[in-house]
C-alpha cells in the first residue's frame, strides 16, 4: 500500500456491509474506523431474520474467517416455507428443507451483527457519530463533518450507510423513490407459550398468504419470536392519509380488519394478536440503474450503492460488496486503483440485479403458487 504509510479509512455505517468490510481489512493488516449514528450496539432493534446465500453472504463470511461460527448460529430449518390460501387458510405449498440443505439458512439480523461486531478490534466502531457531510478535494484528504461538531480526516470514505446515505451525495444526486408498497410489521413474542396458533401456523421458517392486492408474510426468529409483515399497495404516507399515526394500534387494527375482511378468520389473527404497536416500513428503491463517476477517495457498498426491493438480496449483496472492496484495497498499490477495480465488478452486477428486481416487489402480493426464491422479507 503506497497511498500513504497508514491510509486512513473511514467506513460510515455499522450494518452488515460496513462491519464485514472492516473485518476483512483487519484480517489483511489494514486499519479502518467505523462511524455509526446509533448510541451503541443495543440502541435500536436490528430487524427480523434473513437468509445468507452460499454464493455471496456466506462467501463473505468465509473471507472474514467467520463461516464456522455462522454455521453454529444459523437455522437451516428456517428454510421451511408454507403458502396458504387467503380465503380459507388451506395450505397450497409446503417446502421442507432436508438436513443437508444449507444453501440459504436463516439467521437473525441481530445475531449476524453481533457475530461481525465481536470479531473486530475493540474500539473499531465509534458510536453516536451522525455524519453531516463529506468535504474536501477528490484527491483527498476528505473531511467528515459530524453533527456533534467533530471533524475527521480520511484518505478513503466508504459509504455503508444504507438507503438514505449521506456519503452517496458526494458521488450521485440520486435519491430513493417509494415503490408503491409498504410493510407494516407486527411482533409476536414468547410464541410457544403465548401464541400457540401463530407458532404452529408459521412452523420453523416462514408462512404467507396473498390475494393479489395484499399479503401476510410471517417469519420465525430465534428466541421464540415471530414477525409478521402486512404488505399492501399504498402511498408512503398512507397512515397519515388515514388520519392515524403508528402508535394508534387499536385504530390501525380496525382499519386492517376491514381491509382483510374477506380473509379466513384464522389468518386475520396475524394482524390482531400481535404484541405492542405496529411498525410502518414504506419500501424504497434507487433509480434503475444507479451509476456515478468513479472517485479516487469515496465509494459505496450495499444499499447506499444499489437500494432494491427487499427480496432476499440486500444484505447478501452488501456483504459481497464489502468483501470484494476489502480484498481490492489489500491487493492494490493505491486506494484509487482499488476503487476502480472494485467498482468495475460491483456496479455492473448491481445494475443487473436492479433491473431484475425492478417492479418485482409486486410479486409479493401475487396469489399464484409460491416461488420461495422470490419471497424474503429481509
C-alpha positions as CSV (number, residue, x, y, z in Angstrom):
1,X,0.0,0.0,0.0
2,X,1.7,3.2,-1.2
3,X,-1.1,5.9,-1.0
4,X,0.1,6.9,2.5
5,X,2.2,5.0,5.1
6,X,-1.0,4.4,7.0
7,X,-4.1,5.1,4.9
8,X,-7.0,6.5,7.0
9,X,-10.1,4.5,6.1
10,X,-13.4,5.7,7.4
11,X,-16.5,3.4,7.0
12,X,-19.8,5.1,7.6
13,X,-22.4,2.7,8.9
14,X,-22.1,-0.3,11.2
15,X,-24.5,-2.6,9.4
16,X,-23.5,-6.0,7.9
17,X,-21.7,-4.4,5.0
18,X,-19.6,-1.9,7.0
19,X,-18.7,-4.5,9.6
20,X,-17.8,-7.1,7.0
21,X,-15.5,-4.7,5.2
22,X,-13.7,-3.7,8.4
23,X,-13.3,-7.3,9.5
24,X,-11.7,-8.4,6.2
25,X,-9.5,-5.3,6.1
26,X,-8.3,-6.1,9.6
27,X,-7.6,-9.7,8.7
28,X,-5.3,-8.2,6.0
29,X,-3.5,-5.9,8.4
30,X,-5.3,-2.8,7.4
31,X,-6.9,-0.5,10.0
32,X,-10.4,1.0,9.4
33,X,-12.7,3.0,11.6
34,X,-16.5,2.7,11.5
35,X,-18.7,5.6,12.4
36,X,-22.4,4.9,13.2
37,X,-25.2,7.2,14.3
38,X,-26.6,4.7,16.9
39,X,-25.6,5.5,20.5
40,X,-24.4,1.9,20.9
41,X,-24.9,-1.7,19.7
42,X,-28.2,-2.1,21.6
43,X,-29.6,1.3,20.5
44,X,-32.2,0.0,18.1
45,X,-33.9,-3.1,17.0
46,X,-31.9,-4.9,14.3
47,X,-34.9,-6.3,12.4
48,X,-36.0,-9.8,11.6
49,X,-34.4,-12.8,10.1
50,X,-32.6,-13.2,6.8
51,X,-31.1,-15.9,4.7
52,X,-27.4,-15.8,3.7
53,X,-26.7,-17.4,0.4
54,X,-23.7,-19.6,-0.3
55,X,-22.5,-17.5,-3.3
56,X,-22.5,-14.1,-1.6
57,X,-23.3,-13.7,2.1
58,X,-21.7,-17.0,3.2
59,X,-18.7,-16.4,0.8
60,X,-18.1,-13.1,2.5
61,X,-18.2,-14.7,5.9
62,X,-15.7,-17.3,4.7
63,X,-13.4,-14.5,3.6
64,X,-13.9,-12.9,7.1
65,X,-13.0,-16.2,8.8
66,X,-16.4,-16.4,10.4
67,X,-18.2,-19.1,8.4
68,X,-17.8,-21.8,11.1
69,X,-19.3,-19.5,13.8
70,X,-22.1,-18.6,11.4
71,X,-22.8,-22.3,10.8
72,X,-23.3,-22.8,14.6
73,X,-25.7,-19.9,14.8
74,X,-27.7,-20.4,11.6
75,X,-31.0,-22.2,11.4
76,X,-31.3,-24.5,8.3
77,X,-34.8,-25.4,9.5
78,X,-35.6,-21.7,8.9
79,X,-35.7,-22.5,5.1
80,X,-39.1,-24.1,5.6
81,X,-41.8,-22.3,3.7
82,X,-45.6,-22.6,3.7
83,X,-48.2,-20.9,1.5
84,X,-51.8,-20.7,2.5
85,X,-55.0,-19.8,0.6
86,X,-56.2,-16.4,1.8
87,X,-59.9,-17.2,1.7
88,X,-60.0,-20.5,3.5
89,X,-56.5,-20.9,5.0
90,X,-55.9,-24.3,3.3
91,X,-52.2,-25.0,2.6
92,X,-51.2,-24.6,-1.1
93,X,-47.4,-25.1,-0.9
94,X,-45.1,-26.5,1.7
95,X,-41.3,-26.6,1.3
96,X,-39.4,-28.7,3.9
97,X,-35.6,-28.4,3.8
98,X,-33.5,-31.6,4.0
99,X,-31.0,-32.0,6.8
100,X,-28.2,-31.5,4.2
101,X,-29.7,-28.3,2.7
102,X,-27.6,-25.3,3.8
103,X,-27.8,-23.1,0.7
104,X,-29.7,-20.2,2.5
105,X,-30.1,-20.8,6.2
106,X,-31.7,-18.2,8.3
107,X,-30.1,-16.0,11.0
108,X,-31.4,-13.1,13.0
109,X,-30.0,-9.8,11.9
110,X,-29.0,-9.1,15.5
111,X,-27.1,-12.3,15.7
112,X,-25.3,-11.6,12.4
113,X,-24.5,-8.1,13.6
114,X,-23.1,-9.3,16.9
115,X,-21.0,-12.0,15.1
116,X,-19.3,-9.4,13.0
117,X,-19.1,-6.7,15.6
118,X,-17.4,-9.1,18.2
119,X,-14.8,-10.1,15.6
120,X,-13.4,-6.6,15.3
121,X,-10.6,-5.0,17.2
122,X,-12.1,-3.2,20.2
123,X,-12.8,0.4,19.5
124,X,-13.2,0.0,15.8
125,X,-16.8,1.3,15.9
126,X,-17.3,4.8,17.1
127,X,-20.9,5.1,18.2
128,X,-23.1,8.2,18.3
129,X,-21.5,9.8,15.3
130,X,-24.0,11.1,12.8
131,X,-22.5,12.2,9.5
132,X,-23.5,15.6,8.3
133,X,-21.4,16.0,5.2
134,X,-18.2,14.9,3.4
135,X,-16.0,17.7,2.2
136,X,-12.5,18.0,0.7
137,X,-11.0,17.6,-2.8
138,X,-11.5,14.5,-4.9
139,X,-7.8,13.6,-4.4
140,X,-8.2,13.8,-0.6
141,X,-7.9,14.1,2.2
142,X,-11.6,14.0,2.8
143,X,-13.1,15.8,5.8
144,X,-16.0,14.1,7.6
145,X,-18.2,16.6,9.4
146,X,-20.4,15.1,12.1
147,X,-23.5,16.7,13.8
148,X,-21.7,16.9,17.1
149,X,-19.3,19.4,15.6
150,X,-16.3,17.0,15.3
151,X,-14.3,16.7,12.0
152,X,-12.3,13.6,10.9
153,X,-9.9,13.4,8.0
154,X,-9.7,10.2,5.8
155,X,-7.9,9.0,2.7
156,X,-10.9,6.8,1.8
157,X,-14.5,7.2,2.8
158,X,-16.7,4.1,2.3
159,X,-20.5,4.7,2.3
160,X,-22.1,1.7,4.0
161,X,-24.8,4.0,5.4
162,X,-27.9,2.5,3.8
163,X,-30.9,3.8,1.9
164,X,-30.5,7.5,2.9
165,X,-26.7,7.6,2.6
166,X,-25.0,10.9,3.3
167,X,-21.9,9.6,1.5
168,X,-23.8,8.9,-1.7
169,X,-24.3,12.7,-2.1
170,X,-20.6,13.1,-2.9
171,X,-21.0,10.8,-6.0
172,X,-24.6,11.0,-7.0
173,X,-27.7,13.1,-6.8
174,X,-30.0,10.1,-6.9
175,X,-32.4,9.6,-4.0
176,X,-34.6,6.6,-3.2
177,X,-38.1,6.6,-4.5
178,X,-41.2,4.9,-2.9
179,X,-42.2,1.8,-4.9
180,X,-45.9,2.0,-4.0
181,X,-45.7,-0.9,-1.5
182,X,-45.5,-0.8,2.3
183,X,-44.7,-3.2,5.1
184,X,-46.5,-2.9,8.4
185,X,-44.6,-5.0,10.9
186,X,-46.2,-6.9,13.7
187,X,-44.3,-8.7,16.5
188,X,-45.2,-11.8,18.4
189,X,-43.2,-12.7,21.5
190,X,-42.8,-15.9,23.5
191,X,-44.9,-17.6,20.8
192,X,-44.6,-21.2,22.1
193,X,-46.3,-20.1,25.3
194,X,-48.5,-17.1,24.4
195,X,-49.2,-17.6,20.7
196,X,-49.6,-21.4,20.0
197,X,-51.7,-20.8,16.9
198,X,-49.1,-18.5,15.3
199,X,-46.3,-20.8,16.2
200,X,-48.0,-23.8,14.6
201,X,-49.1,-21.8,11.6
202,X,-45.6,-20.5,10.8
203,X,-43.6,-23.6,11.7
204,X,-39.8,-23.3,11.8
205,X,-39.5,-21.0,8.9
206,X,-41.9,-18.7,7.1
207,X,-45.5,-18.7,6.0
208,X,-47.5,-16.4,3.8
209,X,-50.8,-15.8,2.1
210,X,-51.8,-13.3,-0.6
211,X,-54.9,-12.4,-2.6
212,X,-53.4,-10.3,-5.4
213,X,-53.8,-7.0,-3.6
214,X,-52.3,-7.6,-0.1
215,X,-50.2,-10.2,1.6
216,X,-49.3,-11.5,5.1
217,X,-45.8,-12.8,5.4
218,X,-44.7,-14.4,8.7
219,X,-41.1,-15.2,9.7
220,X,-39.9,-17.2,12.7
221,X,-37.0,-15.6,14.5
222,X,-34.8,-17.1,17.2
223,X,-35.7,-16.9,20.9
224,X,-39.4,-17.6,20.5
225,X,-40.2,-14.5,18.3
226,X,-42.2,-14.2,15.1
227,X,-42.6,-11.2,12.9
228,X,-45.4,-10.7,10.5
229,X,-45.2,-8.3,7.6
230,X,-48.5,-6.9,6.5
231,X,-47.8,-6.0,2.8
232,X,-50.1,-3.6,0.9
233,X,-50.0,-1.2,-2.0
234,X,-50.4,2.3,-0.6
235,X,-48.6,5.7,-0.7
236,X,-45.8,6.1,1.7
237,X,-47.9,8.3,4.0
238,X,-50.9,6.0,4.0
239,X,-51.3,6.1,7.8
240,X,-51.3,9.9,7.8
241,X,-53.8,10.0,5.0
242,X,-56.0,7.7,7.1
243,X,-55.7,10.2,10.0
244,X,-53.6,7.9,12.1
245,X,-50.0,7.6,13.5
246,X,-48.0,4.5,14.1
247,X,-48.8,4.4,17.8
248,X,-52.6,4.2,17.4
249,X,-52.6,0.4,17.5
250,X,-56.3,-0.1,18.1
251,X,-57.3,2.2,15.3
252,X,-54.8,0.6,12.8
253,X,-56.0,-2.8,13.8
254,X,-59.6,-1.8,13.0
255,X,-58.5,-0.5,9.6
256,X,-56.6,-3.7,8.8
257,X,-59.5,-5.9,9.8
258,X,-61.7,-4.0,7.4
259,X,-59.1,-4.3,4.6
260,X,-58.7,-8.1,5.3
261,X,-62.4,-8.7,5.9
262,X,-62.6,-11.4,3.2
263,X,-59.7,-13.4,4.5
264,X,-60.0,-16.5,6.6
265,X,-60.6,-15.7,10.3
266,X,-57.5,-17.8,11.3
267,X,-55.3,-15.7,9.1
268,X,-56.7,-12.5,10.4
269,X,-55.2,-13.4,13.8
270,X,-51.8,-12.5,12.3
271,X,-52.9,-8.8,12.3
272,X,-54.8,-8.8,15.6
273,X,-52.9,-10.9,18.1
274,X,-49.6,-9.0,18.0
275,X,-47.7,-7.7,21.0
276,X,-47.2,-4.0,21.0
277,X,-47.6,-1.4,18.3
278,X,-47.1,-1.9,14.5
279,X,-44.0,-0.6,12.8
280,X,-44.6,1.2,9.5
281,X,-42.0,0.4,6.8
282,X,-42.5,2.1,3.4
283,X,-40.4,0.4,0.7
284,X,-38.0,2.5,-1.4
285,X,-35.5,1.8,-4.2
286,X,-32.9,3.7,-6.0
287,X,-33.5,4.6,-9.7
288,X,-32.5,1.8,-12.1
289,X,-29.7,1.8,-13.0
290,X,-27.8,3.8,-10.4
291,X,-24.3,4.9,-11.5
292,X,-21.7,7.5,-10.8
293,X,-18.3,8.7,-11.9
294,X,-15.6,6.8,-10.1
295,X,-13.9,8.9,-7.4
296,X,-10.4,8.2,-6.0
297,X,-11.3,8.7,-2.4
298,X,-15.0,7.8,-2.0
299,X,-17.0,4.7,-2.8
300,X,-20.3,2.9,-1.8
301,X,-21.5,-0.5,-0.9
302,X,-24.8,-2.2,-0.2
303,X,-28.0,-0.1,-0.1
304,X,-26.0,3.1,-0.4
305,X,-25.0,1.9,-3.8
306,X,-28.0,-0.1,-5.0
307,X,-31.0,0.0,-2.8
308,X,-33.5,-2.5,-4.1
309,X,-36.9,-4.0,-3.0
310,X,-36.5,-6.4,-0.1
311,X,-36.5,-9.7,-2.0
312,X,-33.7,-11.6,-0.2
313,X,-30.6,-10.0,-1.8
314,X,-29.9,-6.8,0.1
315,X,-27.7,-8.0,2.9
316,X,-26.1,-10.7,0.8
317,X,-25.0,-8.2,-1.8
318,X,-23.8,-5.7,0.8
319,X,-21.6,-8.3,2.3
320,X,-20.3,-9.4,-1.1
321,X,-19.6,-5.8,-1.9
322,X,-17.8,-5.4,1.4
323,X,-15.7,-8.5,0.8
324,X,-14.6,-7.5,-2.7
325,X,-13.8,-3.9,-1.7
326,X,-11.7,-5.0,1.2
327,X,-9.8,-7.5,-0.9
328,X,-9.3,-4.9,-3.6
329,X,-7.8,-2.4,-1.0
330,X,-5.5,-5.1,0.3
331,X,-4.4,-6.1,-3.2
332,X,-3.7,-2.8,-4.9
333,X,-1.0,-0.2,-4.5
334,X,-3.3,2.8,-4.3
335,X,-6.7,3.4,-3.0
336,X,-7.8,4.9,-6.3
337,X,-6.7,1.7,-8.1
338,X,-8.6,-0.4,-5.5
339,X,-11.8,1.6,-6.0
340,X,-11.6,1.3,-9.8
341,X,-11.1,-2.5,-9.6
342,X,-14.0,-2.9,-7.1
343,X,-16.5,-0.8,-8.9
344,X,-15.6,-2.4,-12.3
345,X,-17.2,-5.6,-10.9
346,X,-19.7,-4.2,-8.4
347,X,-21.5,-1.6,-10.5
348,X,-22.4,-3.9,-13.5
349,X,-23.5,-6.6,-11.0
350,X,-25.8,-4.3,-9.2
351,X,-27.2,-2.9,-12.4
352,X,-28.1,-6.4,-13.5
353,X,-29.8,-7.2,-10.2
354,X,-31.5,-3.8,-10.0
355,X,-33.0,-4.5,-13.5
356,X,-34.1,-8.0,-12.5
357,X,-35.9,-6.8,-9.3
358,X,-37.3,-3.6,-10.7
359,X,-41.1,-3.9,-10.1
360,X,-40.6,-7.4,-8.7
361,X,-42.0,-6.5,-5.3
362,X,-45.5,-6.7,-6.8
363,X,-44.9,-10.4,-6.8
364,X,-45.2,-10.4,-3.0
365,X,-48.9,-9.7,-3.5
366,X,-49.5,-12.4,-6.0
367,X,-51.9,-15.3,-5.2
368,X,-50.2,-17.6,-7.6
369,X,-48.4,-20.7,-6.5
370,X,-45.4,-20.0,-4.3
371,X,-41.8,-19.5,-5.6
372,X,-39.7,-19.4,-2.4
373,X,-36.7,-17.7,-4.0
374,X,-38.8,-14.6,-4.6
375,X,-40.2,-14.2,-1.1
376,X,-37.9,-13.0,1.6
377,X,-38.8,-10.1,3.9
378,X,-35.1,-9.4,4.6
